[in-house]
Amino acid sequence: MPTLHDHLLDVLRCPVTGSTLVQDGDVLRSSTPGPDGPLSYRIEDGIPVLLRADATVDRP
């Protein structure tokens, strides 16, 4: 599991909410929930996939 550098996380934003992203294993989670709940974006080969269509909603 690659860890993204802090300076990269400082500039990345959730494309839906505009909030900061926090790395949690192989995903980035938005710090502010979207309209349907918290959003997650996968990291593939060390590259964040920040496409609205690929966002998943975290269900409790």
mmJSON file of the N, C-alpha and C atoms, coordinates in Angstrom:
{"data_MODEL":{"atom_site":{
"group_PDB":["ATOM","ATOM","ATOM","ATOM","ATOM","ATOM","ATOM","ATOM","ATOM","ATOM","ATOM","ATOM","ATOM","ATOM","ATOM","ATOM","ATOM","ATOM","ATOM","ATOM","ATOM","ATOM","ATOM","ATOM","ATOM","ATOM","ATOM","ATOM","ATOM","ATOM","ATOM","ATOM","ATOM","ATOM","ATOM","ATOM","ATOM","ATOM","ATOM","ATOM","ATOM","ATOM","ATOM","ATOM","ATOM","ATOM","ATOM","ATOM","ATOM","ATOM","ATOM","ATOM","ATOM","ATOM","ATOM","ATOM","ATOM","ATOM","ATOM","ATOM","ATOM","ATOM","ATOM","ATOM","ATOM","ATOM","ATOM","ATOM","ATOM","ATOM","ATOM","ATOM","ATOM","ATOM","ATOM","ATOM","ATOM","ATOM","ATOM","ATOM","ATOM","ATOM","ATOM","ATOM","ATOM","ATOM","ATOM","ATOM","ATOM","ATOM","ATOM","ATOM","ATOM","ATOM","ATOM","ATOM","ATOM","ATOM","ATOM","ATOM","ATOM","ATOM","ATOM","ATOM","ATOM","ATOM","ATOM","ATOM","ATOM","ATOM","ATOM","ATOM","ATOM","ATOM","ATOM","ATOM","ATOM","ATOM","ATOM","ATOM","ATOM","ATOM","ATOM","ATOM","ATOM","ATOM","ATOM","ATOM","ATOM","ATOM","ATOM","ATOM","ATOM","ATOM","ATOM","ATOM","ATOM","ATOM","ATOM","ATOM","ATOM","ATOM","ATOM","ATOM","ATOM","ATOM","ATOM","ATOM","ATOM","ATOM","ATOM","ATOM","ATOM","ATOM","ATOM","ATOM","ATOM","ATOM","ATOM","ATOM","ATOM","ATOM","ATOM","ATOM","ATOM","ATOM","ATOM","ATOM","ATOM","ATOM","ATOM","ATOM","ATOM","ATOM","ATOM","ATOM","ATOM","ATOM","ATOM","ATOM"],
"id":[1,2,3,4,5,6,7,8,9,10,11,12,13,14,15,16,17,18,19,20,21,22,23,24,25,26,27,28,29,30,31,32,33,34,35,36,37,38,39,40,41,42,43,44,45,46,47,48,49,50,51,52,53,54,55,56,57,58,59,60,61,62,63,64,65,66,67,68,69,70,71,72,73,74,75,76,77,78,79,80,81,82,83,84,85,86,87,88,89,90,91,92,93,94,95,96,97,98,99,100,101,102,103,104,105,106,107,108,109,110,111,112,113,114,115,116,117,118,119,120,121,122,123,124,125,126,127,128,129,130,131,132,133,134,135,136,137,138,139,140,141,142,143,144,145,146,147,148,149,150,151,152,153,154,155,156,157,158,159,160,161,162,163,164,165,166,167,168,169,170,171,172,173,174,175,176,177,178,179,180],
"type_symbol":["N","C","C","N","C","C","N","C","C","N","C","C","N","C","C","N","C","C","N","C","C","N","C","C","N","C","C","N","C","C","N","C","C","N","C","C","N","C","C","N","C","C","N","C","C","N","C","C","N","C","C","N","C","C","N","C","C","N","C","C","N","C","C","N","C","C","N","C","C","N","C","C","N","C","C","N","C","C","N","C","C","N","C","C","N","C","C","N","C","C","N","C","C","N","C","C","N","C","C","N","C","C","N","C","C","N","C","C","N","C","C","N","C","C","N","C","C","N","C","C","N","C","C","N","C","C","N","C","C","N","C","C","N","C","C","N","C","C","N","C","C","N","C","C","N","C","C","N","C","C","N","C","C","N","C","C","N","C","C","N","C","C","N","C","C","N","C","C","N","C","C","N","C","C","N","C","C","N","C","C"],
"label_atom_id":["N","CA","C","N","CA","C","N","CA","C","N","CA","C","N","CA","C","N","CA","C","N","CA","C","N","CA","C","N","CA","C","N","CA","C","N","CA","C","N","CA","C","N","CA","C","N","CA","C","N","CA","C","N","CA","C","N","CA","C","N","CA","C","N","CA","C","N","CA","C","N","CA","C","N","CA","C","N","CA","C","N","CA","C","N","CA","C","N","CA","C","N","CA","C","N","CA","C","N","CA","C","N","CA","C","N","CA","C","N","CA","C","N","CA","C","N","CA","C","N","CA","C","N","CA","C","N","CA","C","N","CA","C","N","CA","C","N","CA","C","N","CA","C","N","CA","C","N","CA","C","N","CA","C","N","CA","C","N","CA","C","N","CA","C","N","CA","C","N","CA","C","N","CA","C","N","CA","C","N","CA","C","N","CA","C","N","CA","C","N","CA","C","N","CA","C","N","CA","C","N","CA","C","N","CA","C","N","CA","C"],
"label_alt_id":[null,null,null,null,null,null,null,null,null,null,null,null,null,null,null,null,null,null,null,null,null,null,null,null,null,null,null,null,null,null,null,null,null,null,null,null,null,null,null,null,null,null,null,null,null,null,null,null,null,null,null,null,null,null,null,null,null,null,null,null,null,null,null,null,null,null,null,null,null,null,null,null,null,null,null,null,null,null,null,null,null,null,null,null,null,null,null,null,null,null,null,null,null,null,null,null,null,null,null,null,null,null,null,null,null,null,null,null,null,null,null,null,null,null,null,null,null,null,null,null,null,null,null,null,null,null,null,null,null,null,null,null,null,null,null,null,null,null,null,null,null,null,null,null,null,null,null,null,null,null,null,null,null,null,null,null,null,null,null,null,null,null,null,null,null,null,null,null,null,null,null,null,null,null,null,null,null,null,null,null],
"label_comp_id":["MET","MET","MET","PRO","PRO","PRO","THR","THR","THR","LEU","LEU","LEU","HIS","HIS","HIS","ASP","ASP","ASP","HIS","HIS","HIS","LEU","LEU","LEU","LEU","LEU","LEU","ASP","ASP","ASP","VAL","VAL","VAL","LEU","LEU","LEU","ARG","ARG","ARG","CYS","CYS","CYS","PRO","PRO","PRO","VAL","VAL","VAL","THR","THR","THR","GLY","GLY","GLY","SER","SER","SER","THR","THR","THR","LEU","LEU","LEU","VAL","VAL","VAL","GLN","GLN","GLN","ASP","ASP","ASP","GLY","GLY","GLY","ASP","ASP","ASP","VAL","VAL","VAL","LEU","LEU","LEU","ARG","ARG","ARG","SER","SER","SER","SER","SER","SER","THR","THR","THR","PRO","PRO","PRO","GLY","GLY","GLY","PRO","PRO","PRO","ASP","ASP","ASP","GLY","GLY","GLY","PRO","PRO","PRO","LEU","LEU","LEU","SER","SER","SER","TYR","TYR","TYR","ARG","ARG","ARG","ILE","ILE","ILE","GLU","GLU","GLU","ASP","ASP","ASP","GLY","GLY","GLY","ILE","ILE","ILE","PRO","PRO","PRO","VAL","VAL","VAL","LEU","LEU","LEU","LEU","LEU","LEU","ARG","ARG","ARG","ALA","ALA","ALA","ASP","ASP","ASP","ALA","ALA","ALA","THR","THR","THR","VAL","VAL","VAL","ASP","ASP","ASP","ARG","ARG","ARG","PRO","PRO","PRO"],
"label_asym_id":["A","A","A","A","A","A","A","A","A","A","A","A","A","A","A","A","A","A","A","A","A","A","A","A","A","A","A","A","A","A","A","A","A","A","A","A","A","A","A","A","A","A","A","A","A","A","A","A","A","A","A","A","A","A","A","A","A","A","A","A","A","A","A","A","A","A","A","A","A","A","A","A","A","A","A","A","A","A","A","A","A","A","A","A","A","A","A","A","A","A","A","A","A","A","A","A","A","A","A","A","A","A","A","A","A","A","A","A","A","A","A","A","A","A","A","A","A","A","A","A","A","A","A","A","A","A","A","A","A","A","A","A","A","A","A","A","A","A","A","A","A","A","A","A","A","A","A","A","A","A","A","A","A","A","A","A","A","A","A","A","A","A","A","A","A","A","A","A","A","A","A","A","A","A","A","A","A","A","A","A"],
"label_entity_id":["1","1","1","1","1","1","1","1","1","1","1","1","1","1","1","1","1","1","1","1","1","1","1","1","1","1","1","1","1","1","1","1","1","1","1","1","1","1","1","1","1","1","1","1","1","1","1","1","1","1","1","1","1","1","1","1","1","1","1","1","1","1","1","1","1","1","1","1","1","1","1","1","1","1","1","1","1","1","1","1","1","1","1","1","1","1","1","1","1","1","1","1","1","1","1","1","1","1","1","1","1","1","1","1","1","1","1","1","1","1","1","1","1","1","1","1","1","1","1","1","1","1","1","1","1","1","1","1","1","1","1","1","1","1","1","1","1","1","1","1","1","1","1","1","1","1","1","1","1","1","1","1","1","1","1","1","1","1","1","1","1","1","1","1","1","1","1","1","1","1","1","1","1","1","1","1","1","1","1","1"],
"label_seq_id":[1,1,1,2,2,2,3,3,3,4,4,4,5,5,5,6,6,6,7,7,7,8,8,8,9,9,9,10,10,10,11,11,11,12,12,12,13,13,13,14,14,14,15,15,15,16,16,16,17,17,17,18,18,18,19,19,19,20,20,20,21,21,21,22,22,22,23,23,23,24,24,24,25,25,25,26,26,26,27,27,27,28,28,28,29,29,29,30,30,30,31,31,31,32,32,32,33,33,33,34,34,34,35,35,35,36,36,36,37,37,37,38,38,38,39,39,39,40,40,40,41,41,41,42,42,42,43,43,43,44,44,44,45,45,45,46,46,46,47,47,47,48,48,48,49,49,49,50,50,50,51,51,51,52,52,52,53,53,53,54,54,54,55,55,55,56,56,56,57,57,57,58,58,58,59,59,59,60,60,60],
"pdbx_PDB_ins_code":[null,null,null,null,null,null,null,null,null,null,null,null,null,null,null,null,null,null,null,null,null,null,null,null,null,null,null,null,null,null,null,null,null,null,null,null,null,null,null,null,null,null,null,null,null,null,null,null,null,null,null,null,null,null,null,null,null,null,null,null,null,null,null,null,null,null,null,null,null,null,null,null,null,null,null,null,null,null,null,null,null,null,null,null,null,null,null,null,null,null,null,null,null,null,null,null,null,null,null,null,null,null,null,null,null,null,null,null,null,null,null,null,null,null,null,null,null,null,null,null,null,null,null,null,null,null,null,null,null,null,null,null,null,null,null,null,null,null,null,null,null,null,null,null,null,null,null,null,null,null,null,null,null,null,null,null,null,null,null,null,null,null,null,null,null,null,null,null,null,null,null,null,null,null,null,null,null,null,null,null],
"Cartn_x":[0.839,0.0,0.89,0.882,1.704,1.082,1.931,1.476,1.767,0.752,0.938,1.671,2.495,3.249,2.296,2.658,1.833,1.612,2.664,2.5,1.488,1.335,0.324,-1.07,-1.195,-2.487,-2.925,-1.968,-2.3,-3.01,-2.744,-3.331,-4.515,-4.622,-5.735,-7.034,-8.132,-9.447,-10.467,-11.512,-12.613,-13.307,-13.498,-14.132,-15.621,-16.235,-17.66,-17.868,-17.155,-17.376,-16.347,-15.197,-14.126,-13.34,-13.639,-12.965,-11.623,-10.824,-9.541,-9.775,-8.74,-8.811,-7.822,-8.216,-7.383,-7.158,-5.894,-5.607,-5.942,-6.656,-7.018,-6.754,-5.537,-5.165,-5.041,-5.802,-5.735,-6.79,-7.41,-8.42,-8.165,-8.741,-8.765,-10.207,-10.41,-11.755,-11.908,-13.075,-13.336,-13.556,-13.073,-13.221,-14.612,-15.351,-16.727,-17.607,-18.716,-19.58,-20.191,-20.448,-21.16,-22.652,-23.47,-24.925,-25.488,-24.838,-25.34,-24.49,-23.485,-22.617,-21.158,-20.26,-18.817,-18.398,-17.483,-17.035,-15.624,-15.376,-14.05,-13.628,-12.315,-11.723,-10.56,-10.469,-9.408,-8.069,-7.013,-5.656,-5.171,-4.86,-4.382,-2.926,-2.088,-0.65,-0.052,-0.508,0.012,-0.587,-1.603,-2.236,-3.678,-4.043,-5.424,-6.355,-7.478,-8.48,-9.611,-9.554,-10.49,-11.561,-12.292,-13.37,-14.703,-15.593,-16.899,-17.608,-17.548,-18.259,-17.704,-16.458,-15.838,-15.882,-16.433,-16.519,-17.477,-17.129,-18.036,-18.484,-19.722,-20.275,-20.053,-19.456,-19.21,-20.495,-20.978,-22.2,-21.8,-22.447,-22.119,-22.498],
"Cartn_y":[-1.167,0.0,1.238,2.008,3.218,4.339,5.059,6.206,7.464,8.291,9.543,10.547,11.362,12.383,13.442,13.97,14.99,16.204,16.623,17.812,17.561,16.324,16.003,16.027,15.458,15.476,16.902,17.806,19.202,19.884,19.451,20.128,19.376,18.08,17.312,17.666,17.71,18.008,17.041,16.782,15.952,16.687,16.023,16.706,16.977,16.346,16.563,17.657,17.56,18.5,19.621,19.423,20.41,20.324,19.325,19.185,18.475,18.541,17.848,16.345,15.598,14.141,13.557,12.451,11.768,10.35,9.918,8.564,7.564,6.514,5.421,4.12,3.612,2.41,2.694,1.956,2.16,3.122,3.897,4.853,6.218,7.222,8.578,8.856,9.392,9.704,11.215,11.698,13.132,13.476,14.647,15.066,15.643,15.956,16.432,15.491,15.015,14.093,14.748,13.928,14.378,14.33,14.513,14.531,13.221,12.103,10.802,10.176,10.884,10.357,10.569,10.05,10.192,9.537,10.161,9.666,9.101,8.061,7.451,7.347,7.474,7.365,6.386,5.494,4.479,5.059,4.371,4.695,3.486,3.682,2.591,2.822,1.883,1.97,3.291,3.775,5.009,6.277,6.132,7.292,7.413,8.546,8.733,8.855,8.151,8.213,9.101,10.384,11.368,11.742,10.757,10.983,10.873,11.836,11.806,10.478,9.981,8.753,7.544,7.588,6.459,6.568,7.654,7.83,6.799,6.282,5.376,6.032,5.772,6.317,5.29,5.732,4.855,4.711,3.5,3.229,2.641,3.101,2.562,1.103],
"Cartn_z":[0.0,0.0,0.0,-1.077,-1.119,-0.278,0.421,1.192,0.383,0.218,-0.525,0.359,-0.25,0.477,1.029,2.186,2.838,1.95,1.195,0.351,-0.768,-1.211,-2.22,-1.587,-0.408,0.283,0.623,0.812,1.103,-0.056,-1.286,-2.444,-3.059,-2.782,-3.346,-2.638,-3.4,-2.854,-3.44,-2.677,-3.145,-4.289,-5.433,-6.562,-6.353,-5.355,-5.095,-4.052,-2.927,-1.825,-1.75,-2.382,-2.294,-1.0,-0.173,1.119,0.959,2.014,2.007,2.021,1.646,1.605,2.592,3.223,4.201,3.702,3.696,3.241,4.334,3.928,4.83,4.084,4.216,3.473,1.994,1.162,-0.305,-0.816,0.064,-0.379,0.223,-0.424,0.122,0.512,1.709,2.192,2.317,1.906,2.022,3.489,3.893,5.284,5.546,4.488,4.59,3.787,4.362,3.62,2.392,1.386,0.202,0.468,-0.565,-0.393,0.166,-0.116,0.331,1.426,1.921,2.975,2.648,3.498,3.267,1.954,1.252,-0.048,0.034,-0.75,-0.837,-2.289,-2.51,-3.845,-3.761,-4.709,-4.669,-5.128,-4.724,-5.17,-5.956,-7.22,-8.083,-8.441,-8.074,-8.365,-7.898,-6.739,-6.169,-6.742,-7.616,-8.257,-7.781,-7.16,-6.732,-7.94,-7.891,-8.958,-8.434,-8.777,-8.238,-9.264,-9.714,-10.668,-9.939,-10.156,-9.505,-9.728,-10.944,-11.286,-10.545,-10.103,-9.418,-7.897,-7.378,-5.917,-5.34,-4.182,-3.482,-2.186,-1.817,-0.585,0.508,1.607,2.757,3.542,3.642,4.416,5.765,6.83,8.161,8.301],
"occupancy":[1.0,1.0,1.0,1.0,1.0,1.0,1.0,1.0,1.0,1.0,1.0,1.0,1.0,1.0,1.0,1.0,1.0,1.0,1.0,1.0,1.0,1.0,1.0,1.0,1.0,1.0,1.0,1.0,1.0,1.0,1.0,1.0,1.0,1.0,1.0,1.0,1.0,1.0,1.0,1.0,1.0,1.0,1.0,1.0,1.0,1.0,1.0,1.0,1.0,1.0,1.0,1.0,1.0,1.0,1.0,1.0,1.0,1.0,1.0,1.0,1.0,1.0,1.0,1.0,1.0,1.0,1.0,1.0,1.0,1.0,1.0,1.0,1.0,1.0,1.0,1.0,1.0,1.0,1.0,1.0,1.0,1.0,1.0,1.0,1.0,1.0,1.0,1.0,1.0,1.0,1.0,1.0,1.0,1.0,1.0,1.0,1.0,1.0,1.0,1.0,1.0,1.0,1.0,1.0,1.0,1.0,1.0,1.0,1.0,1.0,1.0,1.0,1.0,1.0,1.0,1.0,1.0,1.0,1.0,1.0,1.0,1.0,1.0,1.0,1.0,1.0,1.0,1.0,1.0,1.0,1.0,1.0,1.0,1.0,1.0,1.0,1.0,1.0,1.0,1.0,1.0,1.0,1.0,1.0,1.0,1.0,1.0,1.0,1.0,1.0,1.0,1.0,1.0,1.0,1.0,1.0,1.0,1.0,1.0,1.0,1.0,1.0,1.0,1.0,1.0,1.0,1.0,1.0,1.0,1.0,1.0,1.0,1.0,1.0,1.0,1.0,1.0,1.0,1.0,1.0],
"B_iso_or_equiv":[0.0,0.0,0.0,0.0,0.0,0.0,0.0,0.0,0.0,0.0,0.0,0.0,0.0,0.0,0.0,0.0,0.0,0.0,0.0,0.0,0.0,0.0,0.0,0.0,0.0,0.0,0.0,0.0,0.0,0.0,0.0,0.0,0.0,0.0,0.0,0.0,0.0,0.0,0.0,0.0,0.0,0.0,0.0,0.0,0.0,0.0,0.0,0.0,0.0,0.0,0.0,0.0,0.0,0.0,0.0,0.0,0.0,0.0,0.0,0.0,0.0,0.0,0.0,0.0,0.0,0.0,0.0,0.0,0.0,0.0,0.0,0.0,0.0,0.0,0.0,0.0,0.0,0.0,0.0,0.0,0.0,0.0,0.0,0.0,0.0,0.0,0.0,0.0,0.0,0.0,0.0,0.0,0.0,0.0,0.0,0.0,0.0,0.0,0.0,0.0,0.0,0.0,0.0,0.0,0.0,0.0,0.0,0.0,0.0,0.0,0.0,0.0,0.0,0.0,0.0,0.0,0.0,0.0,0.0,0.0,0.0,0.0,0.0,0.0,0.0,0.0,0.0,0.0,0.0,0.0,0.0,0.0,0.0,0.0,0.0,0.0,0.0,0.0,0.0,0.0,0.0,0.0,0.0,0.0,0.0,0.0,0.0,0.0,0.0,0.0,0.0,0.0,0.0,0.0,0.0,0.0,0.0,0.0,0.0,0.0,0.0,0.0,0.0,0.0,0.0,0.0,0.0,0.0,0.0,0.0,0.0,0.0,0.0,0.0,0.0,0.0,0.0,0.0,0.0,0.0],
"pdbx_formal_charge":[null,null,null,null,null,null,null,null,null,null,null,null,null,null,null,null,null,null,null,null,null,null,null,null,null,null,null,null,null,null,null,null,null,null,null,null,null,null,null,null,null,null,null,null,null,null,null,null,null,null,null,null,null,null,null,null,null,null,null,null,null,null,null,null,null,null,null,null,null,null,null,null,null,null,null,null,null,null,null,null,null,null,null,null,null,null,null,null,null,null,null,null,null,null,null,null,null,null,null,null,null,null,null,null,null,null,null,null,null,null,null,null,null,null,null,null,null,null,null,null,null,null,null,null,null,null,null,null,null,null,null,null,null,null,null,null,null,null,null,null,null,null,null,null,null,null,null,null,null,null,null,null,null,null,null,null,null,null,null,null,null,null,null,null,null,null,null,null,null,null,null,null,null,null,null,null,null,null,null,null],
"auth_seq_id":[1,1,1,2,2,2,3,3,3,4,4,4,5,5,5,6,6,6,7,7,7,8,8,8,9,9,9,10,10,10,11,11,11,12,12,12,13,13,13,14,14,14,15,15,15,16,16,16,17,17,17,18,18,18,19,19,19,20,20,20,21,21,21,22,22,22,23,23,23,24,24,24,25,25,25,26,26,26,27,27,27,28,28,28,29,29,29,30,30,30,31,31,31,32,32,32,33,33,33,34,34,34,35,35,35,36,36,36,37,37,37,38,38,38,39,39,39,40,40,40,41,41,41,42,42,42,43,43,43,44,44,44,45,45,45,46,46,46,47,47,47,48,48,48,49,49,49,50,50,50,51,51,51,52,52,52,53,53,53,54,54,54,55,55,55,56,56,56,57,57,57,58,58,58,59,59,59,60,60,60],
"auth_comp_id":["MET","MET","MET","PRO","PRO","PRO","THR","THR","THR","LEU","LEU","LEU","HIS","HIS","HIS","ASP","ASP","ASP","HIS","HIS","HIS","LEU","LEU","LEU","LEU","LEU","LEU","ASP","ASP","ASP","VAL","VAL","VAL","LEU","LEU","LEU","ARG","ARG","ARG","CYS","CYS","CYS","PRO","PRO","PRO","VAL","VAL","VAL","THR","THR","THR","GLY","GLY","GLY","SER","SER","SER","THR","THR","THR","LEU","LEU","LEU","VAL","VAL","VAL","GLN","GLN","GLN","ASP","ASP","ASP","GLY","GLY","GLY","ASP","ASP","ASP","VAL","VAL","VAL","LEU","LEU","LEU","ARG","ARG","ARG","SER","SER","SER","SER","SER","SER","THR","THR","THR","PRO","PRO","PRO","GLY","GLY","GLY","PRO","PRO","PRO","ASP","ASP","ASP","GLY","GLY","GLY","PRO","PRO","PRO","LEU","LEU","LEU","SER","SER","SER","TYR","TYR","TYR","ARG","ARG","ARG","ILE","ILE","ILE","GLU","GLU","GLU","ASP","ASP","ASP","GLY","GLY","GLY","ILE","ILE","ILE","PRO","PRO","PRO","VAL","VAL","VAL","LEU","LEU","LEU","LEU","LEU","LEU","ARG","ARG","ARG","ALA","ALA","ALA","ASP","ASP","ASP","ALA","ALA","ALA","THR","THR","THR","VAL","VAL","VAL","ASP","ASP","ASP","ARG","ARG","ARG","PRO","PRO","PRO"],
"auth_asym_id":["A","A","A","A","A","A","A","A","A","A","A","A","A","A","A","A","A","A","A","A","A","A","A","A","A","A","A","A","A","A","A","A","A","A","A","A","A","A","A","A","A","A","A","A","A","A","A","A","A","A","A","A","A","A","A","A","A","A","A","A","A","A","A","A","A","A","A","A","A","A","A","A","A","A","A","A","A","A","A","A","A","A","A","A","A","A","A","A","A","A","A","A","A","A","A","A","A","A","A","A","A","A","A","A","A","A","A","A","A","A","A","A","A","A","A","A","A","A","A","A","A","A","A","A","A","A","A","A","A","A","A","A","A","A","A","A","A","A","A","A","A","A","A","A","A","A","A","A","A","A","A","A","A","A","A","A","A","A","A","A","A","A","A","A","A","A","A","A","A","A","A","A","A","A","A","A","A","A","A","A"],
"auth_atom_id":["N","CA","C","N","CA","C","N","CA","C","N","CA","C","N","CA","C","N","CA","C","N","CA","C","N","CA","C","N","CA","C","N","CA","C","N","CA","C","N","CA","C","N","CA","C","N","CA","C","N","CA","C","N","CA","C","N","CA","C","N","CA","C","N","CA","C","N","CA","C","N","CA","C","N","CA","C","N","CA","C","N","CA","C","N","CA","C","N","CA","C","N","CA","C","N","CA","C","N","CA","C","N","CA","C","N","CA","C","N","CA","C","N","CA","C","N","CA","C","N","CA","C","N","CA","C","N","CA","C","N","CA","C","N","CA","C","N","CA","C","N","CA","C","N","CA","C","N","CA","C","N","CA","C","N","CA","C","N","CA","C","N","CA","C","N","CA","C","N","CA","C","N","CA","C","N","CA","C","N","CA","C","N","CA","C","N","CA","C","N","CA","C","N","CA","C","N","CA","C","N","CA","C","N","CA","C","N","CA","C"],
"pdbx_PDB_model_num":[1,1,1,1,1,1,1,1,1,1,1,1,1,1,1,1,1,1,1,1,1,1,1,1,1,1,1,1,1,1,1,1,1,1,1,1,1,1,1,1,1,1,1,1,1,1,1,1,1,1,1,1,1,1,1,1,1,1,1,1,1,1,1,1,1,1,1,1,1,1,1,1,1,1,1,1,1,1,1,1,1,1,1,1,1,1,1,1,1,1,1,1,1,1,1,1,1,1,1,1,1,1,1,1,1,1,1,1,1,1,1,1,1,1,1,1,1,1,1,1,1,1,1,1,1,1,1,1,1,1,1,1,1,1,1,1,1,1,1,1,1,1,1,1,1,1,1,1,1,1,1,1,1,1,1,1,1,1,1,1,1,1,1,1,1,1,1,1,1,1,1,1,1,1,1,1,1,1,1,1]
}}}
